[in-house]
Amino acid sequence: MPRVRTLRTRRNAELGLLALALVVVGLYAAATEAAVLGTVRAGFWVPTAVVGLVFLGLHLVIRFFAPYADPALLPAVALLNGIGVGFLRRFDLASEPAAERLDFPIFAGTGGRQLAWTLAAVVLAAGLLILVRDHQIVARYAYTLGLAGIVLVMIPAVLPARYSEVNGAKLWILVGGFSIQPGEFAKLALLSFFAYYLVRKREVLSLASRRVLGIDFPRGRDLGPVLVVWLLSVMVLVFQKDLGTSLLYFGMFVVTLYIATERVSWLIIGLLLFFGGAFLAYYLGGIVGGPFANFYQRANIWLDPFSDPYADGYQLVQGLLGLGTGGLFGAGPGGGQPLKVPEVHNDFIFAGIGEEIGLFGLSALLVIYLLIAERGLRAGLAVRDSFGKLLAGGLAFTLSLQVFVIVGGISGLIPLTGQTTPFLSAGGSSLMANWLLVAMLLRISDAGRRPVVGAELRPPGTPAGPPAQLHGAPTEVIRR
């Protein structure tokens, strides 16, 4: 009788890739200290060891609670997170006077806080994997999550500017020394609701009304949900003064709708609505100002940042100069001048890192983001239920869109936004929300890769053996 083959969980492969990622992070930390301090201190490896222990703990949680999860997700995210901590540590050293850098504490400054946020974010992700054993449980709370997402989006908009506004964008809740960006968590809540809603309404939204240039367009009565989300996005653009958040919310809904219905017409309608709303906001900002003035100013900076390079366009100009100075290979870890770029530890961290690792290094980082998105889409293809497919596809696209929005703003492709670079930028809200996103992708990939109960997995070419009797039936399948 042929031997039945068991499906490999690939956890050892994950552990090996994680070790490789930590080696890269450790080498980056050593090279940074050598350039900034002129020497490599004996304890340079401590931050890398700390994040390594944190990621190892999450690996053990995955091994026991999601054994069939994708083995490439954790190492890829750990590499990005580790490099982010390393660059923020390099930013702290550069901020100190040269005579005091050797005595700067390892766990102090922005890099030390990012280490603490990494620990909190990974613990949160581990908790989600332990508590949520089946991603379909999330669908039971879809309407609650949708309401929570809307509330989280609107809180900064209704708060006074001194409690919510940073760099012209009302995205924060600021109370004393505490700050949180609720929109980072709102995107996960809203996406869960979108996936549940579109699973239920997919057949209706797939109906076509007329065919134009070979594309089937939906019925007019079915445009209601898209218009509602578009109006919500426009309200975000007007009251929170941020194009990136508006694009993120509307984009993830339209793409999830496209995944659910497989109709290109929804993408066309979504693009027309969004660009029409953005143009209207820009036009009104130039005439009446008011809530549209901030977007009008950012759009003008984007159109010609060098018209005022020492005032309004200073940040974008310095970021572009940093990227240009880096060239193909960069100045080397620790060899750049990131302090010349405002908010380099936050919104413009991609420009600061790019000056030191060059175009090739930035391309490698973008490939890692692409890998995470690809593995997320693969998890959606493998899972068997429609809700999981839509949720995984939406999560992967949302992460990709956030990277596009921030990198596009830094490179001058689109106007600047208040978004942070996932896993790299300083800040706890973005880090925790994106680790929760990764944890949900791990849970969905575990469900998709897990073998079906009762199914025999045989090596290719192995005979099937005698047929099993059908349960509760007086007949059995006979192969002729």
N, C-alpha and C positions, 0 to 999 in steps of 0.2 A: 504494500500500500504506500503511495507517495507521501513523503514527509511534508507537512503543512509549514509554510514559511511565515514567520511573524513579522509584522511591520516594524521597522527600526524607528526609534523616536528621535534620533539625531541629537540627543542632548550632549553627547561627548564632542560632536562636531561644534556645537554651540560653545562649549567650554573652551575648545581650542581656538576658535575665532575670537572669543572674548579675551583670552590671554594675548593673542596677537594685537588686538586693539589697545590693550593696556601697555604693551611694549612700545607701540607707536607714541602713545601719550607720554610715557616716561622719557623717551628720546626727545620729544618736543620740549618737555620741561627742562631737561638737561641742557639742550641747545639754547633755550631762552635764557637760563641763568648764566651760561657762559658768555653770551653776548651782552647782557645787561650789567652783570656784576663783574665780569672779567675772570670769573672762577665758577666752579660748580661746587656748591656746598654739600657737606656730607648728608644733609637731610632733604636734598632736592626731591627724593623719591617718596617722601611722606604723603603729600597730597595725592599722588598717583596711587599709592597703596590704600589710602582711605577710600577713594572712589572705587578702586578695585574690589575692596571688601564689600562695599555697598552693592556693586553689580553682581558679585559672587552670591550674595544673599538672595538677590532676585533670581539668579540662575537656579538656585536650590528650590525656590518657591515654584518656578516653572517646571522643574524636574518632577516635583511631586503633585502639583495641582493642574498643570497643563502640559503633560509629557509629550504630546504630539504637536506642540506649537512650532511655528516656523523657527528654525535654528539661526537664521541670519538677522532677524530683527533686533534682538538684544545687543549683539556685538556692534552692529552698525550705529545704533543710537548711543551706545556707550562710548564709541569713538568720538562722535560729535560732542557729546556732553563733556568728555574728558578734555578735548581740545579747547572747548569753551572755558572750562575752569583754568586750564593752563594759560590761555591768553589773558584772562582777567587777572591772574596772578602776575603776569608780565606787566599788565597795566598798572597794578598797585606799585610794583617796584619802580616803574618809570615815573610815577607820581611823587615818589619820595626824593629828597635831596640825595645826591650821590654819596655823601659821607655816611648816610644812615641806612642805605639799602641792605648792607650785609646783616644788620641787626633787626631787619623788619620781620615780625613774627610770621610764622608759616600760615596760621589760621586767621590772620587779621585781614582787614580791608574787604574790597569787593570780591576777591577770589575766595576768601574765607567764608563770606556769607553765601556765595554760590555753592560751596561745598555743603553747607548746612541745608540749603534749598534742595540740592541734589539728594541728600539723605531723605528729606521729607517727601520729595516727589517719588522716589523709588519705593519708599514705604507705602505711600498711597497707591502706587501701581500694584504692589504686592498684595495689599489689602483687597483691591478690586478682584484680582485673580483668585484669592482665597474665598471671598464672599460670593462672587458671581460665577457659579459653576457652569451656567448655560447662558449664552448671550441673549437668548430669546426671552429671558426674564425681564430684560430692559423694556421689551415691547409692552409689558403690562402697565408700565408707568409712563407711557408715551405722552399722554395729554398733560400729566403733571410736569414732566420734563419740558414740554413745549411752553407751558405757562411760566415755569421757572426761568427758562431761557429768555423769554420776552421781558420779564421783570429785571433780570440781570443786565440786559441790554439797555433798558430805559433808566436804571438808577443813576448812572453818571450824567445822563442827559438832563435830568430834572434837578440835580444838585447844583448849588452855586459854584461858580468857577473856581473859587479858592479851595473847594473840597473835591474837585474832579478834573481840573484842566492842567495839562503838562505840555509845554511846547505848542500851545494852540489847539490841542485835541482834547476833548472831554471824554476820556476813556477810563478814568481812574476813580477810586474812592480813597480820599486822602484824609486821614484822621490822626493828627499828631504826627508821630514818626512812623505810623503804619500806613501802608498803601497796598492796594490790590486792584487788579484789572479784571473786573467781572466778565467782560466780553470773552476772555479766553475760555472760561467755563461755559458761557452761554452757547458757544459754537457747538460743543459736544451735546448739550441738552437739546438744542434746536435740531441738530442733525439726527438724533435718535427719533425725535418726533417726525421729521420729514420722512425718514425711512419707513416708519410705521404707517403714516398717512398714505404714502404713495403705494405701499403694498396693497392697501385696501382699495385705493381708487385707480389702480393701474389700468384696469380694463376700460374704464370710462375715459381716462386721459389719453388712451391709445387710439380712440376713435378719430377718424379723419373727416373733415368737412369738405375740403376741396384740394385739388392737386395743382400746384403752381411750379413750373420749371422742374417737374419730376419729383417734387417734394410734397408730401402730404401734410397739410396744415390742420391743426385741431379745430374743433367747433368753438364758436365764440363763447358759448356758455361754460366751456371748460377752462377759460382763461382766468377765472376768478381767483384760484389759489396763487397763481403766478403774479397777478396784479397786487394781491394783498402783501405778498413777500416783497415785491418791488417797492410798494409804498413804505413798508417797514424799512427797507434799505435806504430809500431816499430820506426818511426821517432821521436815520442814523447819520447820513451825510450832512444833513442840515443842522441837527442839534448837537451831535458829537463832533462835527467838523472834521471828519476823517473819511477819506475816500477808500482806504484800504479795508477798514472794517465793513463798510457798505458793500464793497466788491466781494469780500469773503463770504458774507451771509447770503447774498443773492446768488453768487456763483455756485456755492455748494448746493443750494436748493435746485437750481436749474440743471446742474450736472446730475444730481441724484434723480431728478425727473427724467432726464435723458436715459440714464441707466435703466430706469424702471420701464420706460415705454419704447426705447430704441428708436425714437423719432428725432431726426436732425432738426426738424422744424422748431422744436422747443429751444434748442441752442440758438437758432437764428432769432427767434422772438426774444429770448433772454438778452442777447447781445444788443439788439435794437433798443430794448427798454432801458438797459443800463446806460449805454452810451448816450441815449436821448436824455435821460435824467441828469447825467453828468454835464452834458452840454448846457442844459437848461439852468443848472445850478451855477455854472461858470458865467453864463450870460446875465443872470439875475445878480450875481455877485458884482459884476462890473457896472450895473445900473443902480441897484438899490442898496448894495452892501448888506448890512445886517448879518443874519446867520450864514449868508453865503460868502461873506467877505474873506473868511479864512481860506476856503477852498479856492477862491479867485486868486488870492495871493500865492498859494502853493502852486497853482497851475501856471502862473506867470513866472515863478522861479524856475519851474521845470522847462518852460519854453525857452528861457534865456537866463541861465544861472549866472553868467559872466557879466550881465548888465549891472549888477550890484554885488561884486565878489567879496566885499568887506562888511556887508550888512546882511540883507535878507538871503542872498545866495551863498553866504560864507560856508555853511555846513556842507552843502552839495558840492561846491567847488573844491573844498578841501578833501572830500571823499573821492572825487574824480581824480584829483592830483595824486592822492595816495595810491589809487589803483594804477594810474599811469606810471608812477615812480616804481612800483613793484615789477612792472614789465612781465616777462614770461616766467622767470624763476624766482623773483622776489629778492628782498634784501636779506633774507634769512630770518629764522625765529629770533626775535629780540633785536633785530637790526633796523627796524623802521622807526618812524616818529608818530605813533598813534595819538599822542596828546594834542597834536595839531588839529585833529578832527573832533568837533563837538559831539558829545554823546557816543563816543567810539565804543564804550563798554556796553551800549544798549542798542539803539536803532542802527548805528553805523559800524557794528562790530565786523561785518563782512568786509568793509573797506579797510579797517585796521589790520585784519588778518591777511587780506589780499596784498597789502603792501609788503608783507613779510614772506609770504609763500608764493606770490606771483600768480599768473594766469593758470599755470599747470596745477598748482596747489588748490586754487579755487575750483577748478574743473573737477578735481578729485573729490572735493567736498560736495559739489553738486551731484556727482555720480553716486555718492553715498545716499543723498536725499532721494535720488531717482531709484536706487535699490530699495529703500524703505517703501516708497510708493508702489514699486512693482510687486514687492512681496505682499503688500496690503491688498492689491488688486488680485493677486493669485489666491490669497485667502478667500476673497469674495467669490472667485470662480469655483473654488473647491467645496465651499460650504453648501449644504443641501437646501436650506430654507431661503425664501425670498427676502425676508427681513435681514438676515445675516449678509446676503449678497449686497443689498443696497447700503447697509450700514458700513460694511468693509470698504466698498467702493467710495462712499462718501467720505469716510475717514481718510483714506489714502489721498483722495483729491484735495481735501481741505488742507492737509499738510503741504501738498505740492503747491497749492494756490498761495498759501501764506509765504512760502519761500519765494515764489515768483513775485509777489507784491513787494516784499522788502528788497530783494535783489534788483528788481526792476526800478524801484525808487532810487536806490543807491547808484545804479549805473546810468540813470537819466532816461530810462525807457518809459517810465510812467511817473506821475507826480509823487512826491514824497508822502509817506504814510506814517502812522504811529505804530505800525506792527513791529514785533520783535522777531529776530531770526531764531527759529525753533532749535532748542538745545544748546545754542551758542551764547545768546545774549544774557546779560545779567537780569535777574528778576525771578521771583518765585511763582507768580501767577502763570506765566507762559510755560515755565518748566514743569510745574505740576500738571497743568492741563494737557500738555503734549505727552507727558509720561502716561497719563490716564488714557490718552488716545492710543498709544502703543500697547498698553495693557489690554485694551479692548480688541485690538488687532490680533494680539497673541491668543486671546480667548477664542476669537472666531476661527483663526487658523488651526487651533487645537481641535475644534469641532469639525472642521473640514478635512483634516488629515487623519482623524481618529478612525480606525476600522469599524465597519458596520458590525453590530453585535450579531453573532451567529454566522458571519460570512467567513469562508475559508480563503486564505491568501496563498496562492501557489506560485511557484516559479514559472516564468513563461515557458510554454510548450509542454507542461506537465498535464497528463490526462486528468480529466475531471473525476474519474472514479465512478462508482455506482451512484445512481441518482438517489437523492433523499426523498422520502415519502412526504407528500404535501400534508401539512397539518390540518386535521379535521376534514379531509377529503377522501372519498373512497377510491381515488385514482392516483396514479403516480406518473411522472414524466418518463417516457421511454425514448432513448436516443437510438435512431435506426442507423 
